[in-house]
Amino acid sequence: VPEVEGLTVRVVSSAARVLQVLPCFRDFFKQGNYPGEFPYKSKAILLFQKNEGVDVCLFAMYVQEYGSASPSPNQRHVYLAYIDSVKYFRPEIKSASGEALRTFVYHEILIGYLDYCKKQGFVSCSIWACPSTKRDDYVLYCHPTAQKMPRSDKLRSWYQNLIKKAVREGVVVERNTLYDFFLQPTSECKAVISAACLPYCENDFWPGEAEKLLEKKDDDTSQKNDIQAGRALRVAKRDDRKGNPEDILLVHKVSLL
């Protein structure tokens, strides 16, 4: 690739934290001894480039590392909580592969981090790929006016290209989505469908939505009108997939958000 100068990656924060499970979700699984909290390490990793003698922050990623001391389903799991960037990377050219050079560099940082996590004993990593809005910045509080916010399909494509590279390099061995992993039948196994199997991470999208759904789960009218949820139950029964019916409904609703 063309030469890039003045890049520095820094871990600017590394702090031990404890995630408390939201009350409705905890009560929903109280019979199954679901954990009430998950200890983890929160890290902030930034990329800087020296521009006219000044270190300029170009790229930021916040991660959560749930180690061996954290109970299942979070044990040895990494969550990419936030990723953000500003379009000040120089030079603003394409790499030999045809993608923007800044994209190549950002991908390499993420692949390098995943490789580091794998060597530390972590076995899985997740991210909810959702673009921010202009009034809802993720990490950096402002962006250049010329910088466009990616659409959902563009952002997913960005992550898919990243994962393809990581697979080619032998860092990632398997990729999946929440919906495919928990709701699509396979000929190899008949999985138990349960939201308790999903990694439960701080500020992740689905735990907050699950909490809202559980708060209003007593609304019989809304459940009767939920045709898709009923369809999910029929599919689960047809394929001999086991699980509590209310739990299956919860997973199905969350997976479609």
Residue pairs with C-beta under 8 A, 6 or more apart in sequence:
1 95
1 96
1 101
1 104
2 91
2 93
2 95
2 96
2 101
4 49
4 90
4 91
4 101
4 105
5 50
6 49
6 50
6 51
7 47
7 48
7 49
7 105
8 47
8 48
8 49
8 50
8 55
9 45
9 46
9 47
9 48
9 109
10 45
10 46
10 48
11 43
11 44
11 45
12 44
12 45
12 46
13 42
13 43
13 44
14 41
14 42
14 43
14 44
15 41
15 42
15 43
16 39
16 40
16 41
16 42
17 39
17 40
17 41
17 42
17 202
18 37
18 38
18 39
18 40
19 37
19 38
19 39
19 40
19 200
19 201
19 202
20 36
20 37
21 34
21 35
21 36
21 37
21 38
21 200
22 207
22 208
22 211
24 211
24 214
24 215
25 34
25 195
25 200
25 207
25 210
25 211
25 214
26 34
26 36
28 214
28 246
28 247
28 250
29 195
29 196
32 196
34 196
35 71
35 72
38 66
38 70
38 71
38 74
38 200
38 201
39 66
39 67
39 69
39 70
40 64
40 65
40 66
40 67
40 70
40 74
40 201
40 202
41 64
41 65
41 67
42 62
42 63
42 64
42 65
42 202
43 62
43 63
43 64
43 65
44 60
44 61
44 62
45 60
45 61
45 62
45 63
45 109
45 113
46 57
46 59
46 60
46 61
47 57
47 58
47 59
47 60
47 105
47 106
47 109
48 55
48 56
48 57
48 58
49 55
49 56
49 58
49 88
49 89
49 90
50 56
51 88
51 90
56 88
57 86
57 140
58 85
58 86
58 88
58 89
58 102
59 83
59 84
59 85
59 105
59 106
59 109
60 82
60 83
60 84
60 85
60 139
60 140
61 80
61 82
61 83
61 84
61 109
61 110
61 113
62 80
62 81
62 82
62 83
62 139
63 78
63 79
63 80
63 81
63 113
64 78
64 79
64 81
64 201
64 202
65 78
65 117
65 122
66 74
66 75
66 76
66 77
66 78
66 79
66 199
66 201
67 75
67 76
67 121
67 122
68 75
68 76
68 121
70 76
70 77
73 196
73 197
73 198
73 199
73 200
74 199
74 200
74 201
76 121
76 122
76 123
76 124
77 122
77 123
77 124
77 125
77 126
77 199
77 201
78 114
78 117
78 122
78 124
78 125
78 126
79 125
79 126
79 127
79 199
79 201
79 202
79 204
80 110
80 125
80 126
80 127
81 201
81 202
81 203
81 204
82 138
82 139
83 110
83 127
83 138
83 139
84 132
84 137
84 138
84 139
84 140
85 102
85 106
85 140
86 140
86 143
86 144
86 147
87 102
87 143
87 144
87 146
87 147
88 144
89 101
89 102
89 105
91 101
92 100
92 101
92 102
93 100
93 101
94 100
94 101
95 101
95 103
95 104
97 104
99 161
103 158
107 161
107 162
107 165
110 162
110 166
111 162
111 165
111 166
111 169
111 171
114 125
114 166
114 171
114 172
115 169
115 171
117 125
118 171
124 199
126 199
126 201
126 204
127 159
128 204
128 205
128 206
129 152
129 155
129 156
129 159
130 152
130 155
130 205
131 149
131 150
131 151
131 152
131 154
131 155
132 138
132 149
133 149
134 149
137 143
150 158
163 172
163 175
166 172
167 173
167 175
178 198
178 206
178 254
178 255
179 255
179 256
182 191
182 193
182 197
182 198
182 251
182 255
183 193
183 232
183 235
183 251
183 252
183 255
185 235
185 239
185 241
190 239
190 240
190 241
190 242
191 241
192 241
192 242
192 243
193 236
193 241
193 242
193 243
193 247
193 248
193 251
194 243
194 244
194 247
194 248
194 251
195 210
195 247
195 250
195 251
195 254
196 247
198 206
198 251
200 207
201 207
205 257
206 254
206 257
209 254
209 257
210 250
210 254
213 250
213 253
213 254
214 250
216 222
217 223
217 246
217 250
223 229
223 249
226 249
226 253
228 252
228 256
229 249
229 252
229 253
232 248
232 249
232 252
233 245
233 248
233 249
235 241
236 243
236 248
241 248
243 251
